[in-house]
C-alpha cells in the first residue's frame, strides 16, 4: 500500500536502528532472570493456563501471549519475558517509523530510536509481562498508521488501522481513548478529506469483530494477589 506520499519519505535507518535493537535485546535478556516473577506475571500465567475468550477483569491477549512465551521459550522468568522484550523492540521500531513519517531523516530516526530505548517507562514494561507492554505497542502502531493516512497515504491503510484497533481492544480497552482523541482532533483541524473514503467503513468493522464476553465474566477467572 504505497503512493506518492511515500516518495517524500526519507530512507529508513535500518542499520543504526538494528544496532540499537540488538543492544537493547541483549541487555534485557541478560537481566531478565535476575529476579523472580512479578505478581502480575503470576496472574497472567495462571490466566494463561485457563485460556478463554475473556476474563472478569480484562481481555484475553496478555494471558495468551504469556502462555505462548513460556510454551516456546520455557516456563521460567526469562522464558516468560521474551515476549515482553519483543514487544519493547517493536515499540522502538515504531517510534523510529513515526519520526520518519513526521519528516525525520536517518539521523533523526536514530535519535528517536535511541530515546525510546532508554526511556524508563519503556525499559520497565519491556522487562516484564504486563498489559501495558503490549498496549504501548498497539498505541504506537495505531498512531503510525493514522499518521500515514493523514499524510495522504493509501486509503486501504484504514483496514490496517481497524485491525490494529481490534487487536488492541483484545489487550486493553484504554485504546478507545486514543481513537476518540485522534478523531476529535482530526475532525476539528483536518485534513477532513482523508475521512471521506469507503475504506473507513471497512475499518470500523474490525473492532466490532473483536468483541468478547469480558464484562459478563468467564469460567477462566483468576484473582490477583
N, C-alpha and C positions, 0 to 999 in steps of 0.2 A: 504494500500500500504506500506508494510514493507519488509525488507530484512535484510541481515547480518549487513549492515551498522547501522541499528537501535540498534543492540545489543551492539554496542560500546558506545552508548549514556548513560549518567547518568540519574537517575530518575528525572522527572520534579518536581520542588519545589512547589507543589500545595499549601500547607498550608501557607507558608510565603508570597507567591505572592497573594494569595486570601486576606490576611490581607492588603497588600499594595493596592489592588484594592478597597477594602471596604472603606479604609480611603480616598482615592482619590475621589471615588464616593460620599461619604458623604460631603466632603469639597466642591467639585464643585457644587453639588446640593444645599447645604446650601447657597452658594454665588451667584447662577445663577440668582436670581431675584433682586439683589441689584442695578441694573441699567437697563435702557431701551434697546431697540433694537439697535444694531449696524446698520449703514446704509446698509451694505452688507446683513445683515439678512433681512432687509425690502425688498431688491431687490429679495432675494430668496423666500420670502413669496409671493411677487407679481407674480414671475415667477411660483411658485407652484400652484397658483390659476389659471394659464393658462398653464397647463401641456401640453408639446408637445415632439416630438422626438428630438428636438434640438432648440437652440436659436442662434441669430446672434453672440453672443459673447462667448458662452460656450455650452458644452454638457448638458444633462438633469438630471444627477444623483443628484446633490446637491439640486436643487429645488424639486425634487421628495422626497428626504429624509426630507427636511424641511416641506413639505406638510404632509407627513406621521407622523412626530413628533407632529405637532400641532393638527392633527386629533385624534391621540391616547391619547396624554398627555395634551391637552388643548392649546388654542390659546393665550398663554402668553409667556413672555420671558423664564420663567422656563420650560414650556412645549416644546418650540422650542429647547431649549438647551439640552434636554435629549439625543437626538441622537448624539450631539457633545460629551457629556460625555461618551456615549457608545463607540464612535469611539476612544477616548483617552484611555479608558480602554483596548480596543482591541490592541492598539499600544503598551501599556505596556507589555501585554502578548506576543506579537510578539518579542519585544526586548529580553525578557527572553528566548524565544524559539531560537532566533538567537544565543544568548550566549551559550545555551545548545548545539546547532549544532556545535559551534566552540570549544567545549570541556569543557565548564564550568560545575562545579558541582552545588549542591544545593545552596551553599553559593554564588558562582559566579552568578548564575541566579538571586538570590535575590538582590544582589548588582546592577545588571543590571536593574532589575525592579525598584528598589529604585531610581537609577539615572535617569531613564526615567520619573518617576513620579514627580520629582522636576525640570525637565528641563523647563526653562522659556518659550521656544517656544511651547512645548507641552501643558503646562498649559494654555497658551494664546489661542491657537486654539482649545483646548478642552473645552474652556469656552464660545465659540460662534460658530455658524454655518458658515462655510466657505468652499470653495473648498479645501483649504489647510488641513483642518481637515481630510477629507477622502482621500486626496492624500497621507498624511503621512501613513495612514493605508495600502493603496494599495502598496506603495513603500516597506514598511516593509514586507508585506505578500509576495510580489514577490521575495524580497531578500531571505527570509526564504526558499521558495520553491526551488529557484535556488541553494541555498547552499546545500539542501538535494540532489539535482541532481549532483552537483559537487562532493559530498562525496560518490557517488555511490549508491544513492537511487534508488528505483524502477523507471524505465523509464516512467511509467504511470504518474508520477508527472509532466511530460511535459504538460499533459492535464490540470492539476491544474494551471500550470504557464500560459497557454493560457487563462484560464477562468479569472484569476486574472488580467492579462493584458487587457483583453476585458472589464471587469468592470471598471478598472482604466481609460481607454480611455473614458468611458461614463461620467467620472467626470472631467478629465483634460488631455490635450494632452501631458503634460510635462513628463509623464511616458515613452514616446518614447525615451527620452534622457537616462533614466536609462537602458532600454533594449539594446539600441545601445552600451552604455558604457560597460555594462557587457559582451555582445557578443564580443566586440573588445578585452577586457581583456582575455576572455575565449579562443578565437582563438589565441591570442598572447602567452599565457603562459600555457594553458591547464587547466584541462585534456581534450584534444580534443576528446578522445574516448567517452566521455559522450554525444557528439553531434551526434554520429553515431547511430541513432536509428530512426525507423519508427514512434515512438510516437511524435517526434519533428514535423513531417509533420502534425500530427493531431492538435498539439498545435498551429501551425501557422494559422489555420483556425479560431480560436476563435476571435482574434482581428478584422479580416475582417468581421465577423458576427455582430460586434458591431457598424458598421458604421452607420451614421445618417446624415441628411442634415443640420448640423450646419452651415457650411460655406456658404450654399446657402440661409440662412435666415429662418425665421419661422414666422408663424402667431401669435406666442405667445411671441413676442418680447416685452421686457420692458426695460426701461432705468435706469441706476444707477444715484443716486443723486450726 
